Amino acid sequence: MNGWWFAAACVGLYLLLWAFMARKSKLRALALAARRPNPNRQEFVTLLAGDCDADVAAFLWDELADNRTPDLTPHPDDDYLGDLSVDPDEQGDWVKAFCDAHRLRIEDWPDWPDGQATTVREFARWLSDGRRSLTGAIAA
């Protein structure tokens, strides 16, 4: 019977930890949403208009969908690794999906600049600039 109590205690601790982390995440999202605008898709694309191509902004909005809640939508000035708690490996997945969608070779993609801020705006600019450097053309 001792084994069952141990298993129940482990499950209980896991559930408590999960509830604590979910609450902490929700409070962080609400605090972030309270200190900056919470754009919709079109506003997000407009906010990025001077930094990247419109299709890049729309692509990023769609990729950030996993981190979007009714209380918090992505903003170009969010640090996607800090503010939005995006997994660092996700950045590579976005680049691969972008390359696949535009028939580009990910092997030719420029490296992320050392010391570059990990804001959505900088990532959008990097995607647009990378595509331009590989295709030699400006996409609409």
N, C-alpha and C positions, 0 to 999 in steps of 0.2 A: 504494500500500500504506500510505502514511502516514495516510490518512483512516481506514482500518480500525483502525489502532493507536489513533488518537485516540478513535474510537467505543468501542473496547474499554476504554480507560482511563476514559472517562466512565461507562460502565456499571459498571465495577468500583468507582469512587468512590461511585456511587449506592448500590450494594449494601453497601459498607462503612458508609456513613452510615446507611442503613436499619437495619443490624444494631446499630450503636451506639445509635441512638435507641430501638430496640425493647428492648434490654437496659436502658437507662436508665429507660424507662417501666415495665418489669417490676420493677426494683429499687425505684422509687418506690411502686408499688402494694403490694409486699410490706412496705415500711416503714410505709405508712399502715395496712394491715391488722393489723400487729403492735401498733400503738399505740392501737387502738380496737376495740370489738366489730364483728363482721362479721355483721350481722343477715340473716335470711332474709326473705322477703316479708311474712309475718305479723308478725314482730318489728318490721320497718320500719314497718308500718302502726300498730302499737301504740306505738312510740316517737314517732310524730307525732300521737297521739290528742288531746293537749291543744292542738295548734297548728292543726289543719285537719280538714276532714271526711275520713272514712275513704276515700271514693271518690277524693278528691284524692291522698291518700297512695298508694293503689293505682295511680292514673294515673301518678304520678311514678316509682314503682318500674318500671313498664312502659317509660316513656320513657327511663329511665336504663339500660335493658337493654343498650344498645350499649357501655356502660362497665363492665359487670359481667363479672367473671371468676371462676373457682372460688376464687381467692385473695383477691378483693376484691369485696364487694358494697357498694352505696350505704349511707351512714349519714346520718341527718338533719343532723348537724353538719358534714358535708363541705362544703367550698367547691367547688361543682361546676365553677367555672372554673379553680381552682387544683389542688385535690386530685384531682379526677376528670378533669381536662384536657378538659372539654367545650368545644366550639367556641362562642364567644359568640353566634353566630347561631342556635344550637340553642335558646336560650331563647325566641326569637320563634317558632320552629317548635312548641315545646311549647304556647305560649299559643294559637297558631292551631289546633292539634289539639284543645286543651281547649275552645275556643270552638265549633269545629265539632261536637264531641261533645255539647255542651250547648245548641246552637242560640243562641249568643250572638254579637253583632257585635263583632269584634275592634277595630273603629274606636272603640267605646265603652269599651274596656278601660282601666282606670287605668294611668298611667305607673308604671314602676318608680321607687320613691323614691330621690332622690339620696343617695349615701352609704350606702345599704342594703347590708348584707353579702350576699354571693352564696352563702349556704348553702342546702342543700336544704330545711331547716326554714323559712327565711325565704321561699323561693320557694313552698313549700306554703301557708304562711300568706297570702301575697299572692294566690295563686290562689283560695283559699277566700273571702277578704275581697272580692276582685274579683267573684266570682260573686254573693256576697250583695248587694253594692252594685248590681249590674245586675238581679238578680231580686227583691231584697227578701225573699228567703226563705232559710232555712237548709236545705241539702241533707243528706240522710242519708249 
